[in-house]
Amino acid sequence: MLNPDPEQHLTVQKVLEHPWLQNAKKAPNVLLGETVKARLKQFSIMNKLKKRALRVQLLIVSQVKRPDLLVGLQQILHAGGILA
């Protein structure tokens, strides 16, 4: 289900039939705990910081007038979903 290769993606029907979704209602309702919540929040903050830092890098590279670096960085940002 999580394979990034489009050729190996499951169909919608296969995903709906997958045991993870079929057994979702049987999963226990377990509290995550404060440590896990804090780490998830920290992870989210760091992702936002990383995206902003990459955008700043893109701005700097574009001002240095190095088209080779600019194109490479844009490709990385697009692939990572940072640039639309």
C-alpha positions as CSV (number, residue, x, y, z in Angstrom):
1,M,0.0,0.0,0.0
2,L,2.8,2.4,0.8
3,N,5.1,1.5,-2.2
4,P,6.2,4.7,-3.9
5,D,6.5,3.0,-7.3
6,P,3.3,3.8,-9.3
7,E,3.6,0.5,-11.2
8,Q,3.3,-1.4,-7.9
9,H,0.5,0.6,-6.4
10,L,-2.5,-1.4,-5.3
11,T,-5.9,-0.7,-6.8
12,V,-8.6,1.0,-4.7
13,Q,-10.4,-2.3,-4.4
14,K,-7.3,-4.2,-3.2
15,V,-6.6,-1.5,-0.6
16,L,-10.2,-1.7,0.7
17,E,-9.8,-5.5,1.0
18,H,-6.5,-5.3,2.8
19,P,-6.5,-6.8,6.3
20,W,-5.3,-3.5,7.8
21,L,-8.5,-1.8,6.8
22,Q,-10.7,-4.9,7.3
23,N,-9.6,-5.2,10.9
24,A,-9.5,-1.5,11.7
25,K,-12.6,-1.6,13.8
26,K,-11.1,-4.5,15.9
27,A,-8.0,-2.5,16.7
28,P,-7.7,-1.6,20.4
29,N,-8.2,2.0,21.4
30,V,-4.8,2.7,23.1
31,L,-3.8,6.2,24.3
32,L,-0.5,7.3,22.8
33,G,0.9,8.9,26.0
34,E,2.5,12.3,26.5
35,T,6.0,11.2,25.3
36,V,4.7,10.1,21.9
37,K,2.5,13.2,21.5
38,A,5.4,15.4,22.3
39,R,7.7,13.6,19.8
40,L,5.0,13.8,17.1
41,K,4.7,17.5,17.7
42,Q,8.4,18.0,17.6
43,F,8.6,16.0,14.3
44,S,5.9,18.2,12.8
45,I,7.8,21.4,13.8
46,M,11.1,20.1,12.4
47,N,9.4,19.2,9.1
48,K,8.1,22.8,8.8
49,L,11.5,24.2,9.7
50,K,13.2,21.9,7.1
51,K,10.7,23.1,4.4
52,R,11.4,26.7,5.2
53,A,15.2,26.2,5.2
54,L,15.0,24.5,1.8
55,R,13.0,27.4,0.4
56,V,15.6,29.8,1.7
57,Q,18.3,27.7,0.0
58,L,16.3,27.9,-3.2
59,L,16.1,31.7,-2.9
60,I,19.8,32.0,-2.3
61,V,20.8,29.7,-5.1
62,S,18.5,31.6,-7.5
63,Q,20.2,34.8,-6.6
64,V,23.7,33.4,-7.1
65,K,22.8,32.7,-10.7
66,R,23.8,29.1,-10.8
67,P,21.2,27.5,-13.0
68,D,22.7,24.0,-12.5
69,L,22.2,24.2,-8.7
70,L,18.8,25.9,-9.1
71,V,17.4,23.2,-11.3
72,G,18.7,20.4,-9.1
73,L,17.3,22.0,-5.9
74,Q,14.0,22.6,-7.6
75,Q,13.8,18.9,-8.6
76,I,14.5,17.9,-5.0
77,L,11.9,20.2,-3.6
78,H,9.3,19.1,-6.1
79,A,10.0,15.4,-5.5
80,G,9.7,16.0,-1.7
81,G,6.4,17.8,-2.2
82,I,7.8,21.1,-0.8
83,L,7.2,23.0,-4.0
84,A,3.9,22.7,-5.8
